[in-house]
Amino acid sequence: MTIRSPQRPATRADHPDLPVWPQWSLDKHGARMLHPVGATRRPDGSVTRSTVYRTAVMLMPHGVLANTESCAEVDAELNLVGLSMKRSAEEAWPVPELPEELDVLDGPTRDRVPVPVVLFPHGRTTAEVDAWTGVRQIRLGLDQGRIDRLRPGVDAIALEHLMVGASFGGVPTWSPHDVRGDTDDGGAGEPYRLLPVAFTGARPRRRRVCAQDERRVVVAVPDSGLNTHPWFGVEEIGDPLPADGFVQVFEAAEVALREQARRLDGLTPTQVLTSVWEDPPYTDELSEQIGRATGHFTFIAGRIHQNAPDADVLALRVLHPDNVCYEADLLLALWMLVGRIKRGGHVDVVSLSIGGYVEDDSDAARHLREVVTELTDLGVVVVAAAGNDATTRPFYPAALSEDDPLVLGVGALNPDGTEAWFSNAGAYVTVEATGANVLSTFPTSLRGARGAQMTTLSGARQTADPDCFTSGFAIGSGTSYAAPEVAAEVAVTLAGAAGGIAVPETASRAERAADAVKRLLT
């Protein structure tokens, strides 16, 4: 396996448009695409770009919702375009409680935590509910003085974007410039197909117990959730994880994420992840088609375990089986990690194989930037996949690497060390790692509907079933799978020769993290 700095400057290939999402996917998540041709230039002259966002949801800092005067000014501005934060004038402002794990944050920091808020029609208007219309009107109100700019957080009200897992072929979108192609016609995607394989190698060796004066490195992975695999110590979905296993679950985050989704469910199309387990594993239970993101976490956790067997992996489920992640869920998961650290818990590395494109690079990624900065200020290294669209357009949160040295944007290499055909590029790709045709763990419970192409009448002989993963291993491709290799290398560097981090910690977390990144890049 190879980890290296990019070998040459990227040729600019900045596609202005996104691959087109299918309407069924947009409808399922209450979303729409913002196209540049239908968007106006911002007052500051910045160009609006294509993105995908939840139609009736805006992200609002908690401090705005907790201030009745701020709510009144914002809602009055929304009323001008037929929108409201309330279903009726009699309702109270929507001020959800933040998880108690975030009580450890100071007041100004808690106020910045974003909350998803549903928009409703106002009055007798026939106007369509559209968060982009609402965001633009709020910006206009700020520019024209109807909303007081001195009110903290009002300038941070934003769209809630849909994000995707960064396994190749997993993005549920297609367009003429897409390099994926049809995997059955000899196109560019065919060499990178996900396939089940047999693996006869030994499981990575792991020290049984850390000494009393040290702890294991913890790599947090917000992703698609748990599934069955012998390396995880679980044979059936829902089985308890072994206490001495390398995979743990951040239970408090799971509860907080479910509660956040349930607040919106019934008000706008919202898919609620009811468990940390990938159950059911299908995007269509009737036809038993395995979800595009099913097994994503299992593959990533296996990559980390292969390369850093003494590290622990902390699971948080934010990615749906169809490979879609709500931005609000990713943000909450990251804020919960901040709270965990401030409460005395441990997180040393965050491996993110999720991301997306936003409409304005200078402002729209503000909420991601703020929480990632909180993590890196605490000495956490954030390793993020760069995306798989063969573009130099910034893919967030990986693109935050341009401003933060503890954020690593990861591109993918082929097994021979050449750049993978699909991998994004650009200044934000600070490191490249093998991410094409790599082998890792995959759920033993998975068997989809595709089946073998040819089978004898007796059933004794058939072609290999490309949808049967009972062997527990697969070959996959994507910057999704390059990122955990880098995260594992950071974990190994943080642990040092002893294989763990000293307790109590004598070195500054930030200094230790910076040194690990420096060693990786030199």
N, C-alpha and C positions, 0 to 999 in steps of 0.2 A: 504494500500500500504506500501511496505517495502523499506527502503534505508539503506544500511549497508556496512561496509568494508567486503571484502572477508573473510570467516570464516576459510579457510584452504589453505595451499599451493597447487597450481595446480600441478597435475600429468602431466609430460611432454607428450604431444601428438602433436608433431611438424611435421605435414604432409609436406613432402618436395615438393609435387606437388599441383597445384591448381585443383579444379574441372574443367572439360573440358568444354570450352565454345562452343556452337553450331556455325558452320561455318557461318550460315546466320547472326548471331549477329556480328561476327568479320568483315564480308564483309560490313555490313551496316555502320560500323564506321571506316572502313579502318584500321583494327587492326589484330594482330596475337598474338599467345601465344609463350612465350619464355620458352622452356623446358630445365631443367638442363642437360639432356643427350646431348643436342646440343650446350651447352655453355661452354666456356673455363674458367678456373680459372683465376682470376685477378692477375696482377703482384704482388700485395701486399699479395697474398695468400688467399684472401677472396673467399668464395664460392658463385657462382652465383646461384640464385634460380628462380623458375618459376614465371612469371608475365604475364600480358596482356598489350600490348602497341600499340600505333598507328604506323603503319608500316612506314609511310613516314613523320613523324613529330618528331622534336626534340625540347626540351625546351632550349632556350638560354637566358641568362641574357640580359636585354636591353642594358647594358653598352657595352657588346661585339659587338652587332649589330651596336651601334653608333660609334664604333672605326674601321675605315677602315683597319688599319694594323692588328687588331685582326681578322676581317672578312677574310682578304686575307690569313692569316696563317691557319685559321681553314678550309677555303675552299680548299686551296692547299692540306691539309691533306686528306680531303674528296675525292678530285680528285684521289688520289692513289687507292681508292677502287671503282671508277666509280660513285661517287656521287658529288653533288654540291648544294649550297644554291641558285643558280640562274638557270633559264631555258636556258639562253644563256649568252655568255661572255659580250654582250653589255648591259645587264640589270644592274641596280644599286643594291646595297646590300639591302636586305629587312629590312628596319628600320621603323616599324610602330610607330606612335605616341602613347604614353601612354595617358589614359584618363586624362582630365585636373584636375579631382578630386585628382590625384596623384601628381600634381605640388607642393603640400604642403610638400612632402617628400624631404629630403636633397639629394644632388647629389649622394653620394655613395649608399644611400638606393634605390633611383630610379634605379640606375644601376643594382641592384640585382633583380629587378622585372622580372620574367621570361616571355618570349614571345614564342608562338608556331611558329616554322619555318618549312616550307615544303621543303623536299629534292627532287631533280630531278636527272635523269641520267646525267652523264657527258661524253661528247664526243660520241664515237661510241660504247661504252661499251654495252655488253648484260647483265651486272650484274643487279640483281634485286635490286630495291630500298628498303633498309632496315635500319631503324634508329639504330637498335642494332649494325649493322656492322659499321655505322658511329660513334657511341659513342665509340666503342672499338678502332677504328682507331685514334680518337682524343686523347684518353687516351694514346695510343701508341706514338703518336706525342709529347705529353707532357713528357712522360718518356724518349724519345730519343732526346729531345731538339729541335725538329723542330718547336714546338709551345712554345713561351716564357711563362713560368709559372708566370712571374711577371705581365703579362697582367691580370687585374682584371676580374674575372668571367669565364675565359676559362675552368677552372677546374670544373665549375658547369653546363656545358652542359650535358643534360640528356635526357632520354626517356620521352615521355609523356604517362603516364599510364592511363588505363581505370579503373575507380572506380565504386562502386556500392552502392545502398541504402541497409541498413542493417535491412530490415524487413524480417522476417523468410519466406523462400520459395521464396523471391523476387530475390535472386541472380540468374541470368540467366545461371547457370552452374550446372553441375551434374558430379559425379564421384563415383566409388565404395565405397570410404570411407565417402561419404557425409551422414550425419545423417538425411537428410530431408526425404528420401524415397518417395514413391508414396502415396499421401494423400488419395487415394481411396482404398488402400489395407490393411489398418490397421497398416501401418508402423509408424515410429517414428514421422513423420510429421503430422499425422492425428489429434492428440490432439491440434495442433496449427494452424488450418485452419482459414483463414480470412472469417468471416461470418457476414452478416447483422443482426442487432438486433433492437428491439424496446426499446426505453428509455423514461421513463415517468418522470424522475427526473427534477428538476429545473436547469436552467442555472446558473452557478456560479455568485454570486453577485459581482459587480465591482463598486468602487466609481466613481461617475459621473465625477468629476473634481479634479485634484490635486490642492492643495493649491499653491498660488503664490510662496511660498518659498521652494517648492519641485517639483520633477519630477518623472515620472514613471520609473521603471527599464525597460531597453530595452533588449530583447532576440532576437538576430539575428539567422535566420534559413535558411541557403542555402540549398535548397531542390527542390522538384518537382513542386512548383508553386501553384497558387490559384485555387480554385474551389468554387462551390456554397454551402452555408450552412447558416441557419438562424443566428447562432452565429456570423458569419462574417458580417451579414447585407447585404448579396447579394443573390438575387434569380435567377439571370441570369448571365451566363458567360459574363464578360466584364462590368458588372455594376460597377459604382464607389464605392469604399469602404467608409463607413460613417466616417466622420471626428472624431467622438468620439468613433469609434470602437477600438478593441484591436489589429487588424491586420493592418500593414502598409506595403507599398512597397518601396524598395530602388530603385527609378526610375533611378538614375544616373548609378547604377550598371547594371540594365537591359539593358540600352543603350550600355554600354561598353561591356557587354557580347555578345550582338548581333553583334556588330561591329567586335569583335575578331573572332567570328565564320564565319562571312561573308568574312573575308579576306582569309580564308582557303577554303571556299566552292567553288567548281569547280576545285581546285588544287588537292584535296584528298577527299575521301568520308567523308563528314561532315554533321551532322544533326544540323540545325540551329533552336534554340528555339526562335521563332519570337515574343513571348508574355510571360508575367508572368503568364498567364492563361494556365491551362491544356486543351488546345483545339487544335486538337482533343484529346480525352482521350484514344484512342485505339492505340495498336501497329499494328493492322491490321484493317484498316477502312472497308475493303471489308467484313470481317467476324465479325466485331464489337467485337473483343476480347479486353476486358479492359486491359490496360497496367499494367505490374507488379508494376510499381511505381505510377500509377495514384491514387490519394488520399493520398499519403504518407505525404505530407506537411499538408493536412487537419487534418489527424490523429494526427500528432505531435503537431500542433498548438492547437488542442483540449486538448491534454494532458497537455500542458503548462497552458492553460486557466483554466482547472479544478483545478490545484494545485497552481497556482499563478495568480488569476483573475485580480489583479491590475497591472500586468506587460503588456507591449506592446510587440508584436511579429513583427519583421521586416523580410519580405519575400524577398528572392533572388532566382531566378530560375536557377538551374544548372543541375538538374537531369531529364533525358529524360524519356518518358513513359515506355520504356523497361527496366528501372532501371539502365541505364548506365550514368556515369558522366565523362566528359573529365577532366583530372587533371588540364589542363590549365584553365578551367572555374572555378573550385573550387579555384585555386590559385588566379585568378583575383578577384573573389568575396571576398576572405579574404583580399586581398590588398586594395580593395575598402572600406572595413570596417575600415582598418587602416587609410586610407585617410579621411574617415568620422569623425573619432575621432579627428584627428589632425586639422581638419577644425572647430572643436567646436561642432560637433554632438555627439550623445550619443549611445554607445553600451556597455553593461555591461557583457553580457553572450553571447557566441556563442554555439548553440546546433547543433552538427553535427551528423547526422545519415547516413553518407556516409563514405566510406573508401575503402581500397584495400591493396593488398600485393605487395611488391616491390622486385626487384632482389637482392638487397644488403642493409641490414638494416643500415649499417654504413654510406652509402653515397647516395643511390638512393632517400631517402626521404628528401634530403637537402632543396629543395625548400619549401616543407611543413613545415619543421622545422623552416626555416627562417621567414616565414610570421606568423606562430603561435607564435614564440618568440616575434615578433613585437607586436602582440596583447596582450600577457600576460605582456610584459613590460609596456604596457599602462593600466594595471590593469583589463584586460578582462579575465574572467574565460572561458576556452574552455572545453566544455563537449562533449565527442565523444564516439559513439557506438563502442563496442569492436569486433563486427562481429559475425556471426552465423554459423561457420563451425566446431564447437567443436574441436578447435585446439588451441595450445599455440603459434603458429606462429604469430609474430607481425602483427597487422592490423593497418594501418596508416590512419588518424593521431592519433587514440587513443593511439598507442604505444609510442607517444611522452611524455606520462605521466611519463615515467621512468626518464626523465631528467628535467621535468618542473613541479613544484608543483601546478601550476595554470591550468594544463591540467588534466582532469579526464577521465580515460578510464572506460567505464561503461559496466558491464556484466548484464545478465538478470536472474531474479528469477521467479519461478512459483508462483501462487497465495498463495500456502502454505508455501512459504519461502525457498523451496529447489531450487538448481541451475537448471535453464532451460536446457533441454537436448541438445539444439543446441548451447548454449552460448560459445563463446571463453573464454579462461582463460589464466593465465600467470601473470607475475609480473606487466605488464602494466594495468591490470584490478585493478584499485584502489578503485572502489566502485561498488556495485551491487544494482539493483533496480528491482521492479516488472516490467517484460516486456513480460510476457506470458499470453495470454488470458485476455488482458486488454481492457476496453471499451473506445472508443473515437468517436469524430466526423468523418464523412465520407461524401463525396460529394453527395448531394441530386439529382444531375443530372445524376448519374451513373446508367446505366442499360445495362448489357452486354448480350451476345448471348446465354449463357448456359441455362438459363430458368429452369422452374420446371421440375422435373423428371417425375411426373405423374400429369395429368390434366383430369378431367371428360369431356365428350363430350360437356356438356353445358358450361363448363368453370367456373362453380360456385365454384368448389372445386379443390384444387391442393396442391401438396407439396410445401414447402417454396422454393422460388427462391433464390438460393445462389449467384446470380449475379445481384440482384436488391437492390440498396442501397438508395432508395427514402425515407426510414425512417430517414436517416441522421446520423446513428450510426452503428458502427461495432465493433466486437471483433477481435483483431489482436495480433500478437506476433512478437518479435524480439528485439535485443538490440537497434534497431531504436526507439523503444517505451519505453525502459528503460531510455535512455539518456535524453529525454525531462522531465521526472519526476525529475531527478537529477538537470537539468537546472532550473526547476521551483523552486525547494527547494533552490538552490543558490540565485535565484531572490528574494524569500521571505526573506531569511537571509540578503541580501544586503539592502532590503527595511526597515527591522526592524519593530518595533511596529507601526511606523507612516504610513507604507505602501508605502513610497516613499523615494527618495534620496534628501537630502537637497541641495538647490540652493541658493547661490553659494556653491560648494562643499568644505567643510572645511577639510575633511580627505583626505589623499593620496589615490588615486584610487588603487594603488598596495597594500597598507596596508589593505584597506577595503576588497579587493578581497581575500587576503591571510587569513584574519580573517574569512571570510565567508566559505572558504574551510576548515579551521581548525575546525570550528563549525560543519560542515557537517560530518567530518570524526571522530569526538570524541563523 
